[in-house]
Amino acid sequence: MAFTNSGFPEIRAIFLAQFHPDQGPIVRMSVPEDAVDVGENAYTDTGATNRSSELRDTGAMGGMASPSNNFAHEPEVVELIKRTTARGGPSLVDSSKIDFNSIQTLIIPKLTLFERLITVNTGRFKVMCYPVAIEGNYARNMFIFNMCFAFDISADTKCYGPVVKRVGSLLKELEVTGRLLSDVAGTRALLTMMRQLVNKLNDHGEYQIELDLKGLSQPMASTGISIKLFPYYENPATIEAFHVPVKLVDFDVARRKSAQTVYQQHASNDIMWDLVLDKVAEGIDNVNHVRRIARQAQIPEPTVVLALQHLDYYGCIALVDIFQFSNVYEAQARIKDVMRNGWLQRECHAYVTRDGQAGTVSLERLIQLYATVRQRRTVAEWVVDNCIDVERFDVRRFIVFGVLHGMLRRVHCFPMLCASVESADKEPSRRDNNSDSGSGDEEPLKLEPRSMSEFPHSTVVTVPFGEPRLARIASESLQVDRELSGDKVVRTISVDGANLVVSFTANSLRVLRVSINGFMDSLILVTRTLEAFA
């Protein structure tokens, strides 16, 4: 993955896609010029660079262009080339170029996706765009365009999201005010802006230039554009009372470094952080959980959470669960990193062994121990099975190091009541009838879990939502409706981040299919409601 001088991912190409009223989605221009492969069913405007100068030489514009001189009303000045392949022959798509034919339905999408940030992966590239549709005096009464930015497939393009949105909104404003895109006279200014966008953002991470629009609109004869890239930081994680903050940096060094940054001189020892932050940092020993830190510091728990979110936002701490020997963990695929990374092996050995004793546990033994962590076994059982000497081997640090580096994952186990709700409702009513008839002996309610043999058919449906809030709203709305055949099928709804997870277990495939179809009808109604009002 390539980076610019400013540390941001490098822009590989910029191209302007447009919906032509006769030809459909086309690539009007691109920087570099050959960055996009239009394939079989797409068109490209190869004469964009020289057409405006030809029009001025021949006097076709007749002075200042009128608003009707747009891409649809002047077909005679449009030079379109369609690339085709021989029937049955190999594809002519170049892997070093962007395959527009494979992504054109996403570059020019349905109206519901307009003015939303879209990211598409195609081949070796990641394309980020912001499609725009403008209603007005156009062919088909609408003008549709999309300025697309292309990056390497592995690039982290989150920092470019605001830039892509701003460019799309700016072009929309210029089109509404001065017909920059639909008028052929704006081709030269548009192409100049695209070239300078690539160069300025790649070299300096910012772009500021004056556009010369004298031939288009007198009120906007000189339009300034200011765009700047900023690093993207994830929102602070949700911190609960049971989380344990683990230091990732030396707080004493960080405190002095921050003071030197502010005062631009050597900081004395009496310079401290914010009083709350400094008090909270004193209670972080990689063992205390949030509630205990709040009690020791005598600070309200919400205030402690805000201070810890501040430290987590800047990467000073990491959050893990409270360590208990009753916890259950499992090994992850990233365990192979400790086998290949010598630095990680040394760090793990020094952190896990008590006081860094070299003769306690070998590196080979550490790797074997990580590989033996399995589900359905608590940490206590794992210690006994592997004959761990807890006097020389810090089990807590072993688990914490694995969790922080993604080699271990906490497994949460919860009991489940598999009896149907209807059977539970019928049983109390039967007991009430018996008590009314004068029967003094009441049998206790017995709920027996259902075995896999009774419900052998199951499936899990995962529905992604854009935000965790929307997933929770959908879950609460769908849980109201109970299954009509509660004795034949069991439906469980849960929320995993921004995903709605629904599991079905039934005694027959027919019942399972009917239950899923009924759930999908309710899900469609909920998603349409969220799209309209949320």
C-alpha positions as CSV (number, residue, x, y, z in Angstrom):
1,M,0.0,0.0,0.0
2,A,1.4,3.4,-1.0
3,F,1.4,6.4,1.2
4,T,1.8,10.1,0.4
5,N,4.4,12.5,1.8
6,S,1.8,13.6,4.4
7,G,1.2,10.0,5.6
8,F,-2.2,9.4,3.9
9,P,-3.0,6.7,1.4
10,E,-2.1,7.7,-2.2
11,I,-4.8,8.5,-4.7
12,R,-4.3,6.3,-7.7
13,A,-6.9,7.9,-10.0
14,I,-9.9,10.2,-10.1
15,F,-12.6,9.8,-12.7
16,L,-15.9,11.5,-13.4
17,A,-18.8,9.1,-14.1
18,Q,-22.0,10.4,-15.6
19,F,-25.4,9.0,-16.7
20,H,-25.8,9.8,-20.4
21,P,-29.5,10.0,-21.5
22,D,-28.8,7.8,-24.5
23,Q,-25.8,5.6,-23.7
24,G,-26.3,5.1,-19.9
25,P,-23.4,5.1,-17.5
26,I,-20.2,6.6,-19.0
27,V,-16.8,7.7,-17.9
28,R,-16.5,11.3,-19.0
29,M,-12.9,12.0,-18.0
30,S,-10.2,10.5,-15.7
31,V,-6.8,11.4,-14.3
32,P,-4.7,9.7,-15.4
33,E,-6.4,9.5,-18.8
34,D,-6.1,5.7,-19.2
35,A,-6.9,4.9,-15.5
36,V,-10.3,3.4,-16.3
37,D,-11.1,0.4,-18.5
38,V,-14.6,0.9,-19.8
39,G,-15.1,-2.8,-20.9
40,E,-17.8,-3.8,-23.3
41,N,-20.9,-1.9,-22.2
42,A,-19.5,1.4,-21.0
43,Y,-18.4,4.5,-22.9
44,T,-15.7,7.1,-22.3
45,D,-15.3,10.6,-23.4
46,T,-11.8,10.7,-24.9
47,G,-12.0,14.1,-26.3
48,A,-12.6,16.0,-23.1
49,T,-9.2,17.6,-23.0
50,N,-9.2,19.2,-26.5
51,R,-12.9,19.7,-27.1
52,S,-13.3,23.0,-25.3
53,S,-10.4,24.5,-27.2
54,E,-11.8,23.3,-30.5
55,L,-15.2,24.8,-29.7
56,R,-13.6,28.2,-28.9
57,D,-11.6,28.1,-32.2
58,T,-14.6,27.2,-34.3
59,G,-16.9,29.6,-32.5
60,A,-19.5,26.9,-31.8
61,M,-20.2,28.4,-28.3
62,G,-21.1,31.8,-29.6
63,G,-19.7,33.7,-26.6
64,M,-21.0,32.8,-23.2
65,A,-22.6,29.3,-23.1
66,S,-26.3,29.1,-22.4
67,P,-27.6,26.7,-19.8
68,S,-29.0,24.4,-22.5
69,N,-25.5,23.6,-23.8
70,N,-25.2,20.5,-21.7
71,F,-24.0,17.0,-22.4
72,A,-27.4,15.8,-23.5
73,H,-28.3,18.8,-25.8
74,E,-25.0,18.8,-27.7
75,P,-24.5,15.3,-29.0
76,E,-22.5,16.4,-32.0
77,V,-19.6,17.5,-29.8
78,V,-19.5,14.2,-27.8
79,E,-16.9,11.7,-28.9
80,L,-17.8,8.3,-27.5
81,I,-15.8,5.1,-28.0
82,K,-17.1,1.7,-27.1
83,R,-14.7,-1.2,-26.5
84,T,-15.8,-4.6,-27.5
85,T,-14.3,-8.1,-27.4
86,A,-14.5,-10.8,-29.9
87,R,-17.3,-13.3,-29.3
88,G,-15.9,-16.1,-27.2
89,G,-12.5,-14.4,-27.0
90,P,-10.5,-13.4,-23.9
91,S,-11.5,-10.3,-21.9
92,L,-9.7,-7.1,-22.7
93,V,-9.9,-5.7,-19.2
94,D,-6.5,-4.7,-18.0
95,S,-5.8,-5.7,-14.3
96,S,-3.8,-2.5,-13.9
97,K,-6.9,-0.4,-14.7
98,I,-10.2,0.1,-13.0
99,D,-12.9,-2.2,-14.5
100,F,-15.8,0.3,-14.9
101,N,-18.1,-2.2,-16.5
102,S,-18.1,-4.4,-13.3
103,I,-19.0,-1.5,-10.9
104,Q,-21.1,0.8,-13.0
105,T,-24.3,-0.2,-11.3
106,L,-22.8,1.0,-8.0
107,I,-21.1,4.1,-9.4
108,I,-24.5,5.2,-10.9
109,P,-26.8,3.5,-8.4
110,K,-30.5,3.6,-7.5
111,L,-31.9,6.9,-6.2
112,T,-32.0,5.6,-2.6
113,L,-28.1,5.6,-2.6
114,F,-27.6,9.1,-3.9
115,E,-25.7,11.5,-1.7
116,R,-24.3,8.7,0.4
117,L,-20.7,7.6,0.7
118,I,-20.1,4.4,-1.3
119,T,-17.0,2.3,-1.3
120,V,-16.5,-0.4,-4.0
121,N,-13.7,-2.9,-4.3
122,T,-12.8,-4.0,-7.8
123,G,-9.6,-5.9,-8.8
124,R,-6.6,-4.1,-7.3
125,F,-8.5,-0.9,-6.5
126,K,-10.8,0.5,-3.9
127,V,-13.2,3.1,-5.3
128,M,-14.8,5.7,-3.0
129,C,-17.5,7.9,-4.4
130,Y,-20.5,10.1,-3.6
131,P,-23.2,10.0,-6.3
132,V,-25.3,13.1,-6.9
133,A,-28.6,13.6,-8.8
134,I,-29.9,17.0,-9.7
135,E,-33.4,17.6,-10.9
136,G,-34.0,20.4,-13.4
137,N,-34.1,21.3,-17.1
138,Y,-32.1,18.3,-18.3
139,A,-32.7,15.3,-20.5
140,R,-35.0,13.0,-18.5
141,N,-35.4,15.9,-16.1
142,M,-32.3,14.8,-14.1
143,F,-28.6,15.2,-14.2
144,I,-26.6,12.3,-12.5
145,F,-22.9,12.3,-11.9
146,N,-20.3,10.8,-9.6
147,M,-16.7,12.0,-8.9
148,C,-14.9,8.8,-7.9
149,F,-11.5,8.4,-6.1
150,A,-9.5,5.2,-6.6
151,F,-7.0,3.8,-4.1
152,D,-5.1,0.6,-3.5
153,I,-7.3,-2.3,-2.4
154,S,-5.5,-2.5,1.0
155,A,-5.7,1.3,1.7
156,D,-7.5,2.6,4.8
157,T,-9.6,5.3,3.2
158,K,-11.6,6.5,6.2
159,C,-9.7,9.8,6.2
160,Y,-10.9,10.5,2.7
161,G,-14.6,10.1,3.5
162,P,-15.2,13.8,4.3
163,V,-13.1,14.9,1.3
164,V,-15.1,12.8,-1.1
165,K,-18.4,14.1,0.3
166,R,-17.1,17.7,0.1
167,V,-16.0,17.3,-3.5
168,G,-19.4,15.8,-4.5
169,S,-21.3,18.6,-2.6
170,L,-19.1,21.3,-4.1
171,L,-19.6,20.0,-7.7
172,K,-23.4,19.9,-7.1
173,E,-23.3,23.5,-6.0
174,L,-21.2,24.5,-9.0
175,E,-23.6,22.7,-11.3
176,V,-26.7,24.2,-9.9
177,T,-25.1,27.7,-10.0
178,G,-23.0,27.7,-13.1
179,R,-23.6,24.5,-15.0
180,L,-19.9,23.4,-14.5
181,L,-20.5,19.7,-15.3
182,S,-23.3,19.7,-17.9
183,D,-21.9,22.6,-20.0
184,V,-19.1,21.6,-22.3
185,A,-17.3,24.9,-21.6
186,G,-16.6,23.7,-18.1
187,T,-14.6,20.7,-19.2
188,R,-11.2,22.4,-19.1
189,A,-11.8,23.9,-15.6
190,L,-13.1,20.5,-14.4
191,L,-10.1,18.6,-15.7
192,T,-7.7,21.1,-14.2
193,M,-9.4,20.7,-10.8
194,M,-9.1,16.9,-11.0
195,R,-5.5,17.0,-11.9
196,Q,-4.7,19.4,-9.1
197,L,-6.7,17.4,-6.6
198,V,-4.6,14.3,-7.2
199,N,-1.3,16.2,-7.1
200,K,-2.1,18.5,-4.1
201,L,-3.7,15.8,-1.9
202,N,-0.9,13.3,-2.6
203,D,1.9,15.8,-2.1
204,H,0.6,18.0,0.7
205,G,-2.6,16.5,2.0
206,E,-4.5,19.7,1.3
207,Y,-5.9,21.5,-1.8
208,Q,-6.6,25.2,-2.3
209,I,-7.1,26.8,-5.7
210,E,-9.2,29.4,-7.5
211,L,-11.4,28.1,-10.3
212,D,-11.7,30.3,-13.4
213,L,-15.4,30.1,-14.3
214,K,-15.7,33.3,-16.3
215,G,-17.1,31.5,-19.3
216,L,-19.8,29.9,-17.3
217,S,-21.2,32.1,-14.6
218,Q,-20.4,35.7,-13.8
219,P,-21.4,35.5,-10.1
220,M,-19.0,32.6,-9.7
221,A,-16.3,33.8,-12.0
222,S,-13.7,33.1,-9.4
223,T,-14.5,30.2,-7.0
224,G,-12.2,29.1,-4.2
225,I,-11.9,25.5,-3.1
226,S,-10.3,24.5,0.2
227,I,-9.9,20.8,1.1
228,K,-7.7,19.3,3.8
229,L,-7.1,15.7,4.9
230,F,-7.3,14.9,8.6
231,P,-6.4,11.6,10.4
232,Y,-9.3,9.4,11.3
233,Y,-9.8,8.2,14.8
234,E,-12.3,5.7,15.9
235,N,-14.9,6.8,18.5
236,P,-14.0,5.9,22.1
237,A,-15.1,2.4,23.0
238,T,-17.9,1.8,25.5
239,I,-16.4,1.2,28.9
240,E,-18.3,-0.8,31.5
241,A,-17.7,-1.0,35.2
242,F,-16.2,-4.5,34.9
243,H,-13.5,-3.5,32.3
244,V,-9.9,-3.6,33.4
245,P,-7.7,-0.9,31.8
246,V,-4.2,-2.1,30.9
247,K,-1.3,0.3,30.4
248,L,0.2,0.5,26.9
249,V,2.6,3.4,27.6
250,D,4.5,4.7,30.5
251,F,2.3,7.4,32.0
252,D,5.2,9.2,33.6
253,V,6.9,9.6,30.2
254,A,3.6,10.5,28.5
255,R,2.9,13.2,31.1
256,R,6.2,14.8,30.6
257,K,6.0,14.5,26.8
258,S,2.6,16.2,26.7
259,A,3.9,19.0,28.9
260,Q,6.9,19.6,26.6
261,T,4.5,19.7,23.6
262,V,2.4,22.4,25.2
263,Y,5.1,24.6,26.7
264,Q,7.8,23.9,24.1
265,Q,10.5,23.6,26.8
266,H,11.7,21.1,29.3
267,A,8.9,20.4,31.7
268,S,9.5,20.3,35.4
269,N,8.3,17.4,37.6
270,D,5.5,19.5,39.1
271,I,3.6,19.8,35.8
272,M,0.7,17.3,35.8
273,W,-2.2,16.3,33.7
274,D,-5.8,17.2,34.4
275,L,-6.4,16.4,38.1
276,V,-9.0,13.8,37.4
277,L,-6.9,12.1,34.7
278,D,-3.9,12.1,37.0
279,K,-5.9,10.6,39.8
280,V,-7.3,7.9,37.6
281,A,-3.9,7.1,36.2
282,E,-2.6,6.3,39.7
283,G,-5.2,3.6,40.1
284,I,-4.4,1.8,36.8
285,D,-2.3,-1.2,37.7
286,N,-3.6,-3.7,35.1
287,V,-5.7,-5.5,37.8
288,N,-8.2,-2.9,39.1
289,H,-11.5,-2.7,37.2
290,V,-13.3,0.6,36.6
291,R,-15.5,0.6,39.6
292,R,-12.6,-0.2,42.0
293,I,-10.6,2.7,40.4
294,A,-13.5,5.0,41.0
295,R,-13.9,4.0,44.6
296,Q,-10.2,4.3,45.3
297,A,-9.9,7.7,43.7
298,Q,-13.2,8.8,45.3
299,I,-14.4,10.1,41.9
300,P,-17.9,9.4,40.4
301,E,-17.8,6.4,38.1
302,P,-19.1,8.3,35.0
303,T,-16.2,10.8,35.4
304,V,-13.7,7.9,35.6
305,V,-15.2,6.4,32.4
306,L,-14.8,9.7,30.5
307,A,-11.1,9.9,31.6
308,L,-10.5,6.3,30.6
309,Q,-12.2,6.9,27.2
310,H,-9.8,9.8,26.7
311,L,-6.8,7.5,27.4
312,D,-8.2,4.8,25.2
313,Y,-8.9,7.3,22.3
314,Y,-5.2,8.1,22.1
315,G,-4.0,4.6,22.6
316,C,-2.6,4.9,26.1
317,I,-4.6,1.9,27.5
318,A,-6.5,-1.2,26.3
319,L,-9.5,-2.7,27.9
320,V,-9.9,-6.4,28.9
321,D,-12.4,-8.3,31.1
322,I,-11.8,-9.0,34.8
323,F,-9.4,-12.0,35.0
324,Q,-10.9,-15.0,36.8
325,F,-9.9,-18.6,36.8
326,S,-13.5,-19.5,35.9
327,N,-13.2,-17.6,32.6
328,V,-13.1,-19.5,29.3
329,Y,-10.9,-18.5,26.3
330,E,-10.1,-19.9,22.9
331,A,-7.1,-19.5,20.6
332,Q,-7.3,-17.4,17.4
333,A,-5.7,-17.6,14.0
334,R,-3.3,-14.7,15.0
335,I,-1.4,-17.2,17.2
336,K,0.8,-17.8,14.2
337,D,2.2,-14.2,14.7
338,V,4.0,-15.2,17.8
339,M,5.6,-18.1,15.9
340,R,7.1,-15.8,13.2
341,N,7.8,-12.5,15.1
342,G,10.9,-12.7,17.3
343,W,10.2,-9.4,18.9
344,L,6.7,-10.5,20.0
345,Q,8.2,-13.7,21.4
346,R,10.7,-11.8,23.6
347,E,8.0,-9.4,24.7
348,C,5.6,-12.3,25.6
349,H,8.4,-14.1,27.5
350,A,9.4,-11.1,29.5
351,Y,5.8,-10.1,30.3
352,V,4.5,-13.6,31.3
353,T,7.4,-14.9,33.4
354,R,7.6,-13.5,36.9
355,D,10.3,-10.9,37.2
356,G,11.5,-11.9,33.7
357,Q,13.3,-15.1,34.9
358,A,14.8,-16.7,31.8
359,G,14.8,-20.2,33.0
360,T,11.1,-20.5,34.0
361,V,9.4,-21.2,30.7
362,S,10.9,-21.5,27.2
363,L,9.6,-19.8,24.2
364,E,8.6,-23.1,22.6
365,R,6.6,-23.9,25.7
366,L,4.8,-20.6,25.6
367,I,3.7,-21.2,22.0
368,Q,2.5,-24.7,22.9
369,L,0.5,-23.3,25.9
370,Y,-1.3,-20.7,23.7
371,A,-2.2,-23.5,21.2
372,T,-3.7,-25.6,24.0
373,V,-6.2,-23.0,25.1
374,R,-9.6,-24.5,24.0
375,Q,-13.3,-23.8,24.5
376,R,-15.3,-25.5,27.2
377,R,-12.4,-25.5,29.6
378,T,-11.9,-22.8,32.2
379,V,-8.6,-21.3,33.0
380,A,-8.4,-23.3,36.2
381,E,-8.9,-26.6,34.3
382,W,-6.3,-25.5,31.7
383,V,-3.7,-24.8,34.5
384,V,-4.3,-28.3,36.0
385,D,-4.1,-30.1,32.7
386,N,-0.9,-28.4,31.6
387,C,0.8,-28.6,35.1
388,I,1.4,-24.9,35.2
389,D,3.7,-23.7,38.0
390,V,1.8,-20.5,39.1
391,E,4.8,-19.5,41.3
392,R,7.0,-18.8,38.3
393,F,4.4,-18.4,35.6
394,D,1.9,-15.5,35.7
395,V,-1.3,-16.9,34.3
396,R,-3.1,-13.6,34.4
397,R,-0.4,-11.9,32.3
398,F,-0.3,-14.8,29.9
399,I,-4.1,-14.4,29.2
400,V,-4.0,-10.6,29.1
401,F,-1.0,-10.6,26.6
402,G,-2.9,-13.1,24.3
403,V,-6.1,-11.0,24.4
404,L,-4.3,-7.7,23.7
405,H,-2.5,-9.2,20.7
406,G,-5.5,-11.0,19.3
407,M,-4.2,-14.5,20.0
408,L,-6.9,-15.3,22.5
409,R,-10.6,-14.5,22.7
410,R,-12.9,-14.5,25.7
411,V,-15.8,-17.0,25.3
412,H,-19.0,-16.1,27.2
413,C,-21.2,-18.9,28.3
414,F,-24.9,-18.3,29.1
415,P,-27.7,-20.7,30.2
416,M,-30.6,-21.0,27.8
417,L,-34.3,-21.9,28.6
418,C,-35.4,-23.9,25.6
419,A,-39.0,-24.5,26.7
420,S,-41.7,-22.7,24.6
421,V,-43.5,-19.7,26.0
422,E,-46.9,-21.1,25.2
423,S,-46.3,-24.2,27.4
424,A,-45.1,-22.0,30.2
425,D,-48.3,-19.9,29.9
426,K,-50.6,-22.9,29.8
427,E,-49.1,-24.5,32.9
428,P,-49.9,-21.7,35.4
429,S,-53.5,-21.5,34.1
430,R,-53.9,-25.2,34.8
431,R,-52.6,-24.7,38.3
432,D,-54.9,-21.8,38.8
433,N,-57.9,-24.0,37.8
434,N,-56.8,-26.7,40.2
435,S,-56.6,-24.2,43.1
436,D,-60.1,-22.9,42.3
437,S,-61.5,-26.4,42.5
438,G,-60.2,-26.8,46.0
439,S,-57.1,-28.9,45.3
440,G,-54.5,-28.2,48.0
441,D,-51.6,-30.0,46.3
442,E,-50.0,-28.0,43.5
443,E,-47.4,-29.6,41.2
444,P,-44.3,-27.5,40.5
445,L,-43.9,-26.1,37.0
446,K,-41.4,-28.3,35.2
447,L,-39.6,-26.9,32.2
448,E,-37.4,-29.5,30.4
449,P,-34.9,-28.4,27.8
450,R,-35.4,-29.6,24.3
451,S,-32.9,-31.9,22.9
452,M,-31.3,-31.7,19.5
453,S,-33.2,-34.8,18.3
454,E,-36.5,-33.0,18.8
455,F,-35.3,-29.9,16.9
456,P,-32.7,-31.1,14.4
457,H,-33.1,-28.3,11.9
458,S,-31.6,-24.9,12.6
459,T,-30.2,-21.8,10.8
460,V,-28.8,-18.4,11.6
461,V,-29.7,-15.2,9.8
462,T,-27.4,-12.1,10.1
463,V,-28.8,-8.8,9.0
464,P,-26.3,-5.9,8.8
465,F,-27.5,-2.4,9.8
466,G,-25.5,0.8,9.5
467,E,-25.5,1.6,13.2
468,P,-25.9,-0.4,16.4
469,R,-28.7,1.9,17.4
470,L,-30.7,0.8,14.3
471,A,-30.0,-2.9,15.1
472,R,-31.3,-2.5,18.6
473,I,-34.5,-0.7,17.4
474,A,-35.1,-3.5,14.9
475,S,-34.5,-6.2,17.6
476,E,-36.9,-4.6,20.0
477,S,-39.6,-4.2,17.3
478,L,-39.3,-7.8,16.1
479,Q,-39.2,-9.5,19.5
480,V,-42.8,-8.3,20.2
481,D,-44.2,-10.9,17.7
482,R,-44.0,-14.4,19.1
483,E,-43.9,-17.5,16.9
484,L,-47.3,-18.9,16.2
485,S,-46.1,-22.5,16.5
486,G,-44.0,-22.1,19.6
487,D,-44.0,-25.9,20.2
488,K,-42.5,-26.5,16.8
489,V,-40.0,-23.7,16.3
490,V,-37.8,-21.5,18.5
491,R,-36.6,-18.1,17.4
492,T,-33.9,-16.2,19.2
493,I,-33.0,-12.5,18.3
494,S,-29.8,-10.8,19.5
495,V,-27.7,-7.8,18.5
496,D,-24.0,-8.1,17.7
497,G,-22.7,-4.6,17.2
498,A,-24.4,-3.2,14.1
499,N,-25.7,-6.7,13.1
500,L,-29.0,-8.3,14.0
501,V,-28.5,-12.0,14.6
502,V,-31.6,-14.3,14.4
503,S,-31.4,-18.0,15.0
504,F,-34.2,-20.5,14.2
505,T,-34.5,-24.1,15.5
506,A,-37.4,-26.2,14.3
507,N,-38.6,-29.9,14.2
508,S,-39.0,-29.9,10.4
509,L,-37.8,-28.1,7.4
510,R,-41.3,-27.0,6.4
511,V,-41.9,-25.3,9.7
512,L,-38.4,-23.8,9.6
513,R,-39.1,-22.4,6.1
514,V,-42.5,-20.9,7.1
515,S,-41.0,-19.3,10.2
516,I,-38.2,-17.7,8.2
517,N,-40.6,-16.4,5.5
518,G,-42.8,-14.8,8.1
519,F,-39.9,-13.2,9.9
520,M,-38.6,-11.8,6.6
521,D,-41.9,-10.1,6.0
522,S,-41.7,-8.4,9.4
523,L,-38.1,-7.5,8.8
524,I,-38.8,-5.8,5.5
525,L,-41.5,-3.7,7.2
526,V,-39.1,-2.7,10.0
527,T,-36.3,-1.8,7.6
528,R,-38.5,0.3,5.5
529,T,-39.8,2.1,8.6
530,L,-36.3,2.8,9.8
531,E,-35.3,4.1,6.4
532,A,-38.2,6.5,6.4
533,F,-38.1,7.8,9.9
534,A,-34.8,6.8,11.7
